[in-house]
C-alpha cells in the first residue's frame, strides 16, 4: 500500500554503516576546520571511539536527532577530551571546530 508523502521518511534507527559514515564525515569536517594535519591512523582510532560511543548512546542520540546543540554538548562531554588527547590538540579548539562543522 502506498504511503502518503509525509510518511515516507522513516524514523527507524540508522544502520551501523550509516553511523560509521556519518561519524567519519563529521570528523573529516572537524579536521578541515582545525586546519591541522592529523595522521590517518589517528583519525581511524578517533572514528572507532566515536562510533562506539554513538552506538552505546544510540537511543538518546536518536531521540534528540533534531537538536544539534544538544548533540554538540553531548559530543563535548563524551568525546572531545579523548579525541583531543589522541590528536594532541587543544580541547576547546577541537570542540569549537566540531560545533562549526556539525552546526550546533
CNS distance restraints for C-alpha pairs under 8 A (distance, minus, plus):
assign (resid   3 and name CA) (resid   7 and name CA) 6.00 0.50 0.50
assign (resid   3 and name CA) (resid   8 and name CA) 6.28 0.50 0.50
assign (resid   4 and name CA) (resid   8 and name CA) 6.70 0.50 0.50
assign (resid  13 and name CA) (resid  62 and name CA) 6.86 0.50 0.50
assign (resid  14 and name CA) (resid  18 and name CA) 5.97 0.50 0.50
assign (resid  14 and name CA) (resid  19 and name CA) 6.44 0.50 0.50
assign (resid  15 and name CA) (resid  19 and name CA) 6.33 0.50 0.50
assign (resid  16 and name CA) (resid  20 and name CA) 6.11 0.50 0.50
assign (resid  17 and name CA) (resid  21 and name CA) 6.19 0.50 0.50
assign (resid  18 and name CA) (resid  22 and name CA) 6.05 0.50 0.50
assign (resid  19 and name CA) (resid  23 and name CA) 6.11 0.50 0.50
assign (resid  19 and name CA) (resid  51 and name CA) 6.77 0.50 0.50
assign (resid  19 and name CA) (resid  54 and name CA) 7.80 0.50 0.50
assign (resid  20 and name CA) (resid  24 and name CA) 6.08 0.50 0.50
assign (resid  20 and name CA) (resid  47 and name CA) 7.69 0.50 0.50
assign (resid  20 and name CA) (resid  51 and name CA) 5.93 0.50 0.50
assign (resid  21 and name CA) (resid  25 and name CA) 6.18 0.50 0.50
assign (resid  22 and name CA) (resid  26 and name CA) 6.16 0.50 0.50
assign (resid  23 and name CA) (resid  27 and name CA) 6.17 0.50 0.50
assign (resid  23 and name CA) (resid  47 and name CA) 6.51 0.50 0.50
assign (resid  23 and name CA) (resid  50 and name CA) 6.65 0.50 0.50
assign (resid  23 and name CA) (resid  51 and name CA) 6.43 0.50 0.50
assign (resid  24 and name CA) (resid  28 and name CA) 6.12 0.50 0.50
assign (resid  24 and name CA) (resid  47 and name CA) 6.13 0.50 0.50
assign (resid  25 and name CA) (resid  29 and name CA) 6.17 0.50 0.50
assign (resid  26 and name CA) (resid  30 and name CA) 6.15 0.50 0.50
assign (resid  26 and name CA) (resid  98 and name CA) 7.53 0.50 0.50
assign (resid  26 and name CA) (resid 101 and name CA) 6.89 0.50 0.50
assign (resid  26 and name CA) (resid 102 and name CA) 6.59 0.50 0.50
assign (resid  27 and name CA) (resid  31 and name CA) 6.12 0.50 0.50
assign (resid  27 and name CA) (resid  43 and name CA) 7.75 0.50 0.50
assign (resid  27 and name CA) (resid  47 and name CA) 7.31 0.50 0.50
assign (resid  27 and name CA) (resid  98 and name CA) 7.64 0.50 0.50
assign (resid  28 and name CA) (resid  32 and name CA) 6.35 0.50 0.50
assign (resid  29 and name CA) (resid  33 and name CA) 6.46 0.50 0.50
assign (resid  29 and name CA) (resid  98 and name CA) 7.67 0.50 0.50
assign (resid  29 and name CA) (resid 101 and name CA) 5.55 0.50 0.50
assign (resid  30 and name CA) (resid  34 and name CA) 6.27 0.50 0.50
assign (resid  30 and name CA) (resid  94 and name CA) 7.45 0.50 0.50
assign (resid  30 and name CA) (resid  97 and name CA) 5.28 0.50 0.50
assign (resid  30 and name CA) (resid  98 and name CA) 4.93 0.50 0.50
assign (resid  30 and name CA) (resid 100 and name CA) 7.76 0.50 0.50
assign (resid  30 and name CA) (resid 101 and name CA) 5.55 0.50 0.50
assign (resid  30 and name CA) (resid 102 and name CA) 7.99 0.50 0.50
assign (resid  31 and name CA) (resid  35 and name CA) 6.47 0.50 0.50
assign (resid  31 and name CA) (resid  36 and name CA) 6.73 0.50 0.50
assign (resid  31 and name CA) (resid  37 and name CA) 7.60 0.50 0.50
assign (resid  31 and name CA) (resid  38 and name CA) 7.41 0.50 0.50
assign (resid  31 and name CA) (resid  97 and name CA) 7.60 0.50 0.50
assign (resid  32 and name CA) (resid  36 and name CA) 7.30 0.50 0.50
assign (resid  33 and name CA) (resid  97 and name CA) 5.41 0.50 0.50
assign (resid  33 and name CA) (resid  98 and name CA) 7.94 0.50 0.50
assign (resid  33 and name CA) (resid 100 and name CA) 7.75 0.50 0.50
assign (resid  33 and name CA) (resid 101 and name CA) 7.18 0.50 0.50
assign (resid  34 and name CA) (resid  93 and name CA) 7.29 0.50 0.50
assign (resid  34 and name CA) (resid  94 and name CA) 6.88 0.50 0.50
assign (resid  34 and name CA) (resid  97 and name CA) 5.96 0.50 0.50
assign (resid  38 and name CA) (resid  42 and name CA) 6.72 0.50 0.50
assign (resid  38 and name CA) (resid  43 and name CA) 6.66 0.50 0.50
assign (resid  38 and name CA) (resid  87 and name CA) 6.82 0.50 0.50
assign (resid  39 and name CA) (resid  43 and name CA) 6.40 0.50 0.50
assign (resid  40 and name CA) (resid  44 and name CA) 6.17 0.50 0.50
assign (resid  41 and name CA) (resid  45 and name CA) 6.24 0.50 0.50
assign (resid  42 and name CA) (resid  46 and name CA) 6.14 0.50 0.50
assign (resid  42 and name CA) (resid  86 and name CA) 6.95 0.50 0.50
assign (resid  42 and name CA) (resid  87 and name CA) 6.60 0.50 0.50
assign (resid  43 and name CA) (resid  47 and name CA) 6.06 0.50 0.50
assign (resid  44 and name CA) (resid  48 and name CA) 6.29 0.50 0.50
assign (resid  45 and name CA) (resid  49 and name CA) 6.38 0.50 0.50
assign (resid  46 and name CA) (resid  50 and name CA) 6.05 0.50 0.50
assign (resid  46 and name CA) (resid  83 and name CA) 5.96 0.50 0.50
assign (resid  46 and name CA) (resid  86 and name CA) 7.40 0.50 0.50
assign (resid  47 and name CA) (resid  51 and name CA) 6.04 0.50 0.50
assign (resid  48 and name CA) (resid  52 and name CA) 6.07 0.50 0.50
assign (resid  49 and name CA) (resid  53 and name CA) 6.23 0.50 0.50
assign (resid  50 and name CA) (resid  54 and name CA) 6.17 0.50 0.50
assign (resid  50 and name CA) (resid  79 and name CA) 6.97 0.50 0.50
assign (resid  51 and name CA) (resid  55 and name CA) 6.12 0.50 0.50
assign (resid  52 and name CA) (resid  56 and name CA) 6.20 0.50 0.50
assign (resid  53 and name CA) (resid  57 and name CA) 6.26 0.50 0.50
assign (resid  53 and name CA) (resid  78 and name CA) 7.77 0.50 0.50
assign (resid  53 and name CA) (resid  79 and name CA) 7.93 0.50 0.50
assign (resid  54 and name CA) (resid  58 and name CA) 5.50 0.50 0.50
assign (resid  54 and name CA) (resid  61 and name CA) 7.36 0.50 0.50
assign (resid  57 and name CA) (resid  61 and name CA) 6.13 0.50 0.50
assign (resid  58 and name CA) (resid  62 and name CA) 5.85 0.50 0.50
assign (resid  59 and name CA) (resid  63 and name CA) 6.16 0.50 0.50
assign (resid  60 and name CA) (resid  64 and name CA) 6.27 0.50 0.50
assign (resid  61 and name CA) (resid  65 and name CA) 5.74 0.50 0.50
assign (resid  61 and name CA) (resid  71 and name CA) 7.11 0.50 0.50
assign (resid  64 and name CA) (resid  68 and name CA) 7.97 0.50 0.50
assign (resid  64 and name CA) (resid  70 and name CA) 7.43 0.50 0.50
assign (resid  64 and name CA) (resid  71 and name CA) 7.21 0.50 0.50
assign (resid  65 and name CA) (resid  71 and name CA) 7.49 0.50 0.50
assign (resid  67 and name CA) (resid  71 and name CA) 6.40 0.50 0.50
assign (resid  68 and name CA) (resid  72 and name CA) 6.03 0.50 0.50
assign (resid  68 and name CA) (resid 102 and name CA) 7.46 0.50 0.50
assign (resid  68 and name CA) (resid 103 and name CA) 6.57 0.50 0.50
assign (resid  68 and name CA) (resid 104 and name CA) 4.76 0.50 0.50
assign (resid  69 and name CA) (resid  73 and name CA) 6.23 0.50 0.50
assign (resid  69 and name CA) (resid 103 and name CA) 7.72 0.50 0.50
assign (resid  69 and name CA) (resid 104 and name CA) 4.23 0.50 0.50
assign (resid  70 and name CA) (resid  74 and name CA) 6.25 0.50 0.50
assign (resid  70 and name CA) (resid 104 and name CA) 7.68 0.50 0.50
assign (resid  71 and name CA) (resid  75 and name CA) 6.18 0.50 0.50
assign (resid  71 and name CA) (resid 104 and name CA) 7.58 0.50 0.50
assign (resid  72 and name CA) (resid  76 and name CA) 6.15 0.50 0.50
assign (resid  72 and name CA) (resid  98 and name CA) 7.67 0.50 0.50
assign (resid  72 and name CA) (resid  99 and name CA) 6.18 0.50 0.50
assign (resid  72 and name CA) (resid 102 and name CA) 7.58 0.50 0.50
assign (resid  72 and name CA) (resid 104 and name CA) 5.81 0.50 0.50
assign (resid  73 and name CA) (resid  77 and name CA) 6.30 0.50 0.50
assign (resid  74 and name CA) (resid  78 and name CA) 5.91 0.50 0.50
assign (resid  74 and name CA) (resid  79 and name CA) 7.96 0.50 0.50
assign (resid  75 and name CA) (resid  79 and name CA) 5.23 0.50 0.50
assign (resid  75 and name CA) (resid  80 and name CA) 6.26 0.50 0.50
assign (resid  76 and name CA) (resid  80 and name CA) 4.89 0.50 0.50
assign (resid  76 and name CA) (resid  81 and name CA) 7.44 0.50 0.50
assign (resid  76 and name CA) (resid  95 and name CA) 6.17 0.50 0.50
assign (resid  77 and name CA) (resid  81 and name CA) 7.69 0.50 0.50
assign (resid  79 and name CA) (resid  83 and name CA) 6.11 0.50 0.50
assign (resid  80 and name CA) (resid  84 and name CA) 5.80 0.50 0.50
assign (resid  80 and name CA) (resid  91 and name CA) 6.21 0.50 0.50
assign (resid  80 and name CA) (resid  94 and name CA) 6.86 0.50 0.50
assign (resid  80 and name CA) (resid  95 and name CA) 6.25 0.50 0.50
assign (resid  81 and name CA) (resid  85 and name CA) 6.15 0.50 0.50
assign (resid  81 and name CA) (resid  91 and name CA) 5.98 0.50 0.50
assign (resid  82 and name CA) (resid  86 and name CA) 6.21 0.50 0.50
assign (resid  83 and name CA) (resid  87 and name CA) 5.99 0.50 0.50
assign (resid  84 and name CA) (resid  88 and name CA) 5.56 0.50 0.50
assign (resid  84 and name CA) (resid  89 and name CA) 5.05 0.50 0.50
assign (resid  84 and name CA) (resid  90 and name CA) 6.16 0.50 0.50
assign (resid  84 and name CA) (resid  91 and name CA) 5.20 0.50 0.50
assign (resid  84 and name CA) (resid  94 and name CA) 6.63 0.50 0.50
assign (resid  85 and name CA) (resid  89 and name CA) 6.71 0.50 0.50
assign (resid  85 and name CA) (resid  91 and name CA) 7.90 0.50 0.50
assign (resid  89 and name CA) (resid  93 and name CA) 7.48 0.50 0.50
assign (resid  89 and name CA) (resid  94 and name CA) 6.93 0.50 0.50
assign (resid  90 and name CA) (resid  94 and name CA) 6.23 0.50 0.50
assign (resid  91 and name CA) (resid  95 and name CA) 6.05 0.50 0.50
assign (resid  92 and name CA) (resid  96 and name CA) 6.10 0.50 0.50
assign (resid  93 and name CA) (resid  97 and name CA) 6.05 0.50 0.50
assign (resid  94 and name CA) (resid  98 and name CA) 6.10 0.50 0.50
assign (resid  95 and name CA) (resid  99 and name CA) 6.15 0.50 0.50
assign (resid  96 and name CA) (resid 100 and name CA) 6.14 0.50 0.50
assign (resid  97 and name CA) (resid 101 and name CA) 6.08 0.50 0.50
assign (resid  98 and name CA) (resid 102 and name CA) 5.79 0.50 0.50
assign (resid  99 and name CA) (resid 103 and name CA) 5.60 0.50 0.50
assign (resid  99 and name CA) (resid 104 and name CA) 5.06 0.50 0.50
assign (resid 100 and name CA) (resid 104 and name CA) 6.84 0.50 0.50
